């Protein structure tokens, strides 16, 4: 439930995804993992049951949305939440 950073400070895992740094190698690994999962979900093509779908076919199926864009949108949402918090409020 919680990821411990130091003995006195923990961050809930739901907040962790909004605060991590997306480096190029992490982005590439996320996209590769996403494609692997999508190929398992959507399965082979209809006309040829042995050929897996290529990246363009998967993009059309998910309407050009990917995990990296979702993470960036969640980060912006989190930033807006933080901006709207009153200055006097102590962070939990």
TISEFI-577564 format. One record per residue (C-alpha): residue in one letter; residue number from 1; x, y, z. Coordinates in steps of 0.001 Angstrom, whole numbers, plus 524288, in hexadecimal, padded with zeros to 5 digits. Layout:
BEGIN
<resn A, resi NUM, X X, Y Y, Z Z>
...
end
This chain:
BEGIN
<resn X, resi 1, X 80000, Y 80000, Z 80000>
<resn X, resi 2, X 80AC9, Y 8098F, Z 80339>
<resn X, resi 3, X 81836, Y 80B23, Z 7FD53>
<resn X, resi 4, X 82235, Y 80ED0, Z 80792>
<resn X, resi 5, X 82C3E, Y 8190A, Z 803B1>
<resn X, resi 6, X 8324F, Y 81B79, Z 810EC>
<resn X, resi 7, X 82EAF, Y 8162A, Z 81E54>
<resn X, resi 8, X 8266F, Y 8223C, Z 8214B>
<resn X, resi 9, X 82029, Y 824EE, Z 8140A>
<resn X, resi 10, X 81732, Y 81CB1, Z 80B7B>
<resn X, resi 11, X 80FE8, Y 81F8E, Z 7FEEB>
<resn X, resi 12, X 80373, Y 8183D, Z 7FB3B>
<resn X, resi 13, X 8052D, Y 81066, Z 7EEA7>
<resn X, resi 14, X 7FA02, Y 817AE, Z 7E81D>
<resn X, resi 15, X 801EB, Y 82450, Z 7E976>
<resn X, resi 16, X 80E9A, Y 81DDC, Z 7E517>
<resn X, resi 17, X 80A81, Y 81D32, Z 7D6B9>
<resn X, resi 18, X 8080E, Y 82BEC, Z 7D689>
<resn X, resi 19, X 8156F, Y 82F34, Z 7DBF7>
<resn X, resi 20, X 81EF9, Y 8262C, Z 7D520>
<resn X, resi 21, X 827EB, Y 82AF8, Z 7CA52>
<resn X, resi 22, X 82536, Y 825B8, Z 7BCAE>
<resn X, resi 23, X 83264, Y 823D7, Z 7B64A>
<resn X, resi 24, X 833C0, Y 81F46, Z 7A837>
<resn X, resi 25, X 837B5, Y 81179, Z 7AC0D>
<resn X, resi 26, X 82C17, Y 81047, Z 7B54D>
<resn X, resi 27, X 822DC, Y 81577, Z 7AACE>
<resn X, resi 28, X 82805, Y 80B73, Z 7A11F>
<resn X, resi 29, X 82670, Y 8004F, Z 7AADE>
<resn X, resi 30, X 81886, Y 80493, Z 7AE0B>
<resn X, resi 31, X 814D0, Y 8051C, Z 79FAC>
<resn X, resi 32, X 81ABD, Y 7F7B6, Z 79CF6>
<resn X, resi 33, X 813A0, Y 7F1E7, Z 7A8A4>
<resn X, resi 34, X 806E8, Y 7F842, Z 7A473>
<resn X, resi 35, X 80811, Y 7F29B, Z 796B6>
<resn X, resi 36, X 80ACA, Y 7E51E, Z 79C36>
<resn X, resi 37, X 7FE8F, Y 7E5B9, Z 7A4AC>
<resn X, resi 38, X 7F62D, Y 7EB2B, Z 79993>
<resn X, resi 39, X 7FA76, Y 7E04A, Z 7906D>
<resn X, resi 40, X 7F625, Y 7D675, Z 79AA4>
<resn X, resi 41, X 7E90D, Y 7DD3F, Z 79C7A>
<resn X, resi 42, X 7E5A0, Y 7DF43, Z 78E22>
<resn X, resi 43, X 7EBC2, Y 7D29D, Z 7893E>
<resn X, resi 44, X 7EF63, Y 7CF4D, Z 77B3C>
<resn X, resi 45, X 7E94F, Y 7D563, Z 76F25>
<resn X, resi 46, X 7DC29, Y 7D042, Z 76A78>
<resn X, resi 47, X 7E050, Y 7CC9B, Z 75CAA>
<resn X, resi 48, X 7ECAF, Y 7C571, Z 760AA>
<resn X, resi 49, X 7EC61, Y 7BF1E, Z 76E20>
<resn X, resi 50, X 7FB36, Y 7BDD6, Z 76EBC>
<resn X, resi 51, X 7FF10, Y 7CC02, Z 76C31>
<resn X, resi 52, X 7FF51, Y 7D555, Z 777C9>
<resn X, resi 53, X 7FA9F, Y 7E33B, Z 77651>
<resn X, resi 54, X 804EF, Y 7ED61, Z 77313>
<resn X, resi 55, X 80690, Y 7FA67, Z 77A15>
<resn X, resi 56, X 7FE2D, Y 801F1, Z 7705C>
<resn X, resi 57, X 7F2D0, Y 7F873, Z 77203>
<resn X, resi 58, X 7F3EE, Y 7F959, Z 780D2>
<resn X, resi 59, X 7F448, Y 80841, Z 7800D>
<resn X, resi 60, X 7E788, Y 80834, Z 77875>
<resn X, resi 61, X 7E13B, Y 7FF32, Z 78275>
<resn X, resi 62, X 7E505, Y 80790, Z 78E2F>
<resn X, resi 63, X 7E274, Y 8143F, Z 786B7>
<resn X, resi 64, X 7F081, Y 8191D, Z 78815>
<resn X, resi 65, X 7EFF7, Y 81996, Z 796FC>
<resn X, resi 66, X 7FB40, Y 81394, Z 79E7E>
<resn X, resi 67, X 7FFF1, Y 811DE, Z 7AC5F>
<resn X, resi 68, X 809D3, Y 81CF9, Z 7ABA9>
<resn X, resi 69, X 7FF62, Y 826D5, Z 7A7CD>
<resn X, resi 70, X 7F6C4, Y 821C2, Z 7B2D1>
<resn X, resi 71, X 801B1, Y 82378, Z 7BCCC>
<resn X, resi 72, X 80453, Y 8314C, Z 7B7FE>
<resn X, resi 73, X 7F5D1, Y 834A7, Z 7B8E7>
<resn X, resi 74, X 7F534, Y 82F3F, Z 7C6C1>
<resn X, resi 75, X 80126, Y 83740, Z 7CA5D>
<resn X, resi 76, X 7FA96, Y 843A6, Z 7C557>
<resn X, resi 77, X 7EE62, Y 8402B, Z 7CCF1>
<resn X, resi 78, X 7F676, Y 83E57, Z 7D940>
<resn X, resi 79, X 7FD47, Y 84B59, Z 7D6EA>
<resn X, resi 80, X 7F017, Y 85215, Z 7D5EC>
<resn X, resi 81, X 7EBE5, Y 84BCF, Z 7E2AA>
<resn X, resi 82, X 7F82C, Y 850BE, Z 7E96E>
<resn X, resi 83, X 7F675, Y 85E6E, Z 7E3B1>
<resn X, resi 84, X 7E886, Y 85F50, Z 7E8EA>
<resn X, resi 85, X 7EC82, Y 85B92, Z 7F6BD>
<resn X, resi 86, X 7ECF0, Y 866F6, Z 80047>
<resn X, resi 87, X 7FA87, Y 86B8C, Z 803F5>
<resn X, resi 88, X 7F7AB, Y 869F3, Z 81279>
<resn X, resi 89, X 7F447, Y 85B8E, Z 81109>
<resn X, resi 90, X 7FEB6, Y 8525A, Z 8160D>
<resn X, resi 91, X 801CC, Y 84708, Z 80D0D>
<resn X, resi 92, X 7FE97, Y 839B4, Z 81287>
end
